Amino acid sequence: MYTIAERGNDMRNVILVTMSCALI
């Protein structure tokens, strides 16, 4: 069961990883 907060954190993590990969 995902909470809204956990889902938000997952989205943030995905964005951060994508940004990191884009920078590299």
VEXBARO-704998 format. One record per residue: residue in three letters; x, z, y of N, C-alpha, C, O in turn. Coordinates in steps of 0.001 Angstrom, whole numbers, plus 500000, padded with zeros to 6 digits. Layout:
<sevos>
<sevo><r>ALA</r><n_x>X</n_x><n_z>Z</n_z><n_y>Y</n_y><ca_x>X</ca_x><ca_z>Z</ca_z><ca_y>Y</ca_y><c_x>X</c_x><c_z>Z</c_z><c_y>Y</c_y><o_x>X</o_x><o_z>Z</o_z><o_y>Y</o_y></sevo>
...
</sevos>
This chain:
<sevos>
<sevo><r>MET</r><n_x>500856</n_x><n_z>500000</n_z><n_y>498793</n_y><ca_x>500000</ca_x><ca_z>500000</ca_z><ca_y>500000</ca_y><c_x>500883</c_x><c_z>500000</c_z><c_y>501245</c_y><o_x>501642</o_x><o_z>500937</o_z><o_y>501492</o_y></sevo>
<sevo><r>TYR</r><n_x>500765</n_x><n_z>498941</n_z><n_y>502010</n_y><ca_x>501538</ca_x><ca_z>498871</ca_z><ca_y>503245</ca_y><c_x>500772</c_x><c_z>499492</c_z><c_y>504396</c_y><o_x>499558</o_x><o_z>499320</o_z><o_y>504512</o_y></sevo>
<sevo><r>THR</r><n_x>501485</n_x><n_z>500212</n_z><n_y>505244</n_y><ca_x>500865</ca_x><ca_z>500708</ca_z><ca_y>506471</ca_y><c_x>501201</c_x><c_z>499711</c_z><c_y>507569</c_y><o_x>502097</o_x><o_z>498883</o_z><o_y>507405</o_y></sevo>
<sevo><r>ILE</r><n_x>500492</n_x><n_z>499786</n_z><n_y>508677</n_y><ca_x>500746</ca_x><ca_z>498860</ca_z><ca_y>509785</ca_y><c_x>502180</c_x><c_z>499031</c_z><c_y>510279</c_y><o_x>502852</o_x><o_z>498050</o_z><o_y>510597</o_y></sevo>
<sevo><r>ALA</r><n_x>502640</n_x><n_z>500265</n_z><n_y>510343</n_y><ca_x>503998</ca_x><ca_z>500544</ca_z><ca_y>510831</ca_y><c_x>505035</c_x><c_z>499905</c_z><c_y>509913</c_y><o_x>505994</o_x><o_z>499291</o_z><o_y>510379</o_y></sevo>
<sevo><r>GLU</r><n_x>504832</n_x><n_z>500056</n_z><n_y>508590</n_y><ca_x>505789</ca_x><ca_z>499476</ca_z><ca_y>507652</ca_y><c_x>505798</c_x><c_z>497962</c_z><c_y>507760</c_y><o_x>506856</o_x><o_z>497335</o_z><o_y>507711</o_y></sevo>
<sevo><r>ARG</r><n_x>504623</n_x><n_z>497379</n_z><n_y>507907</n_y><ca_x>504551</ca_x><ca_z>495914</ca_z><ca_y>508022</ca_y><c_x>505270</c_x><c_z>495471</c_z><c_y>509291</c_y><o_x>505978</o_x><o_z>494465</o_z><o_y>509277</o_y></sevo>
<sevo><r>GLY</r><n_x>505100</n_x><n_z>496201</n_z><n_y>510380</n_y><ca_x>505775</ca_x><ca_z>495886</ca_z><ca_y>511637</ca_y><c_x>507281</c_x><c_z>495965</c_z><c_y>511464</c_y><o_x>508015</o_x><o_z>495124</o_z><o_y>511982</o_y></sevo>
<sevo><r>ASN</r><n_x>507744</n_x><n_z>496979</n_z><n_y>510733</n_y><ca_x>509180</ca_x><ca_z>497131</ca_z><ca_y>510501</ca_y><c_x>509703</c_x><c_z>495965</c_z><c_y>509681</c_y><o_x>510793</o_x><o_z>495461</o_z><o_y>509949</o_y></sevo>
<sevo><r>ASP</r><n_x>508940</n_x><n_z>495528</n_z><n_y>508685</n_y><ca_x>509353</ca_x><ca_z>494393</ca_z><ca_y>507862</ca_y><c_x>509507</c_x><c_z>493150</c_z><c_y>508732</c_y><o_x>510490</o_x><o_z>492420</o_z><o_y>508606</o_y></sevo>
<sevo><r>MET</r><n_x>508547</n_x><n_z>492912</n_z><n_y>509604</n_y><ca_x>508602</ca_x><ca_z>491740</ca_z><ca_y>510475</ca_y><c_x>509818</c_x><c_z>491824</c_z><c_y>511378</c_y><o_x>510509</o_x><o_z>490828</o_z><o_y>511595</o_y></sevo>
<sevo><r>ARG</r><n_x>510084</n_x><n_z>493024</n_z><n_y>511911</n_y><ca_x>511246</ca_x><ca_z>493201</ca_z><ca_y>512796</ca_y><c_x>512526</c_x><c_z>492903</c_z><c_y>512024</c_y><o_x>513426</o_x><o_z>492239</o_z><o_y>512539</o_y></sevo>
<sevo><r>ASN</r><n_x>512607</n_x><n_z>493394</n_z><n_y>510785</n_y><ca_x>513803</ca_x><ca_z>493166</ca_z><ca_y>509963</ca_y><c_x>514002</c_x><c_z>491681</c_z><c_y>509713</c_y><o_x>515123</o_x><o_z>491180</o_z><o_y>509795</o_y></sevo>
<sevo><r>VAL</r><n_x>512919</n_x><n_z>490974</n_z><n_y>509409</n_y><ca_x>513015</ca_x><ca_z>489534</ca_z><ca_y>509157</ca_y><c_x>513524</c_x><c_z>488817</c_z><c_y>510403</c_y><o_x>514374</o_x><o_z>487931</o_z><o_y>510311</o_y></sevo>
<sevo><r>ILE</r><n_x>513006</n_x><n_z>489201</n_z><n_y>511566</n_y><ca_x>513426</ca_x><ca_z>488566</ca_z><ca_y>512820</ca_y><c_x>514901</c_x><c_z>488854</c_z><c_y>513080</c_y><o_x>515651</o_x><o_z>487957</o_z><o_y>513466</o_y></sevo>
<sevo><r>LEU</r><n_x>515320</n_x><n_z>490110</n_z><n_y>512869</n_y><ca_x>516716</ca_x><ca_z>490477</ca_z><ca_y>513114</ca_y><c_x>517646</c_x><c_z>489696</c_z><c_y>512195</c_y><o_x>518686</o_x><o_z>489204</o_z><o_y>512631</o_y></sevo>
<sevo><r>VAL</r><n_x>517274</n_x><n_z>489583</n_z><n_y>510929</n_y><ca_x>518108</ca_x><ca_z>488843</ca_z><ca_y>509970</ca_y><c_x>518179</c_x><c_z>487378</c_z><c_y>510365</c_y><o_x>519248</o_x><o_z>486769</o_z><o_y>510313</o_y></sevo>
<sevo><r>THR</r><n_x>517044</n_x><n_z>486809</n_z><n_y>510762</n_y><ca_x>517007</ca_x><ca_z>485401</ca_z><ca_y>511164</ca_y><c_x>517891</c_x><c_z>485171</c_z><c_y>512386</c_y><o_x>518632</o_x><o_z>484190</o_z><o_y>512453</o_y></sevo>
<sevo><r>MET</r><n_x>517804</n_x><n_z>486087</n_z><n_y>513351</n_y><ca_x>518624</ca_x><ca_z>485975</ca_z><ca_y>514556</ca_y><c_x>520099</c_x><c_z>486054</c_z><c_y>514192</c_y><o_x>520908</o_x><o_z>485278</o_z><o_y>514700</o_y></sevo>
<sevo><r>SER</r><n_x>520452</n_x><n_z>486994</n_z><n_y>513308</n_y><ca_x>521847</ca_x><ca_z>487165</ca_z><ca_y>512900</ca_y><c_x>522358</c_x><c_z>485894</c_z><c_y>512234</c_y><o_x>523461</o_x><o_z>485435</o_z><o_y>512531</o_y></sevo>
<sevo><r>CYS</r><n_x>521564</n_x><n_z>485327</n_z><n_y>511338</n_y><ca_x>521962</ca_x><ca_z>484104</ca_z><ca_y>510638</ca_y><c_x>522109</c_x><c_z>482954</c_z><c_y>511636</c_y><o_x>523017</o_x><o_z>482132</o_z><o_y>511513</o_y></sevo>
<sevo><r>ALA</r><n_x>521219</n_x><n_z>482901</n_z><n_y>512618</n_y><ca_x>521256</ca_x><ca_z>481824</ca_z><ca_y>513608</ca_y><c_x>522531</c_x><c_z>481944</c_z><c_y>514449</c_y><o_x>523160</o_x><o_z>480938</o_z><o_y>514780</o_y></sevo>
<sevo><r>LEU</r><n_x>522904</n_x><n_z>483174</n_z><n_y>514789</n_y><ca_x>524106</ca_x><ca_z>483379</ca_z><ca_y>515597</ca_y><c_x>525342</c_x><c_z>482978</c_z><c_y>514806</c_y><o_x>526295</o_x><o_z>482431</o_z><o_y>515361</o_y></sevo>
<sevo><r>ILE</r><n_x>525321</n_x><n_z>483253</n_z><n_y>513513</n_y><ca_x>526468</ca_x><ca_z>482893</ca_z><ca_y>512674</ca_y><c_x>526329</c_x><c_z>481425</c_z><c_y>512282</c_y><o_x>527182</o_x><o_z>480893</o_z><o_y>511572</o_y></sevo>
</sevos>
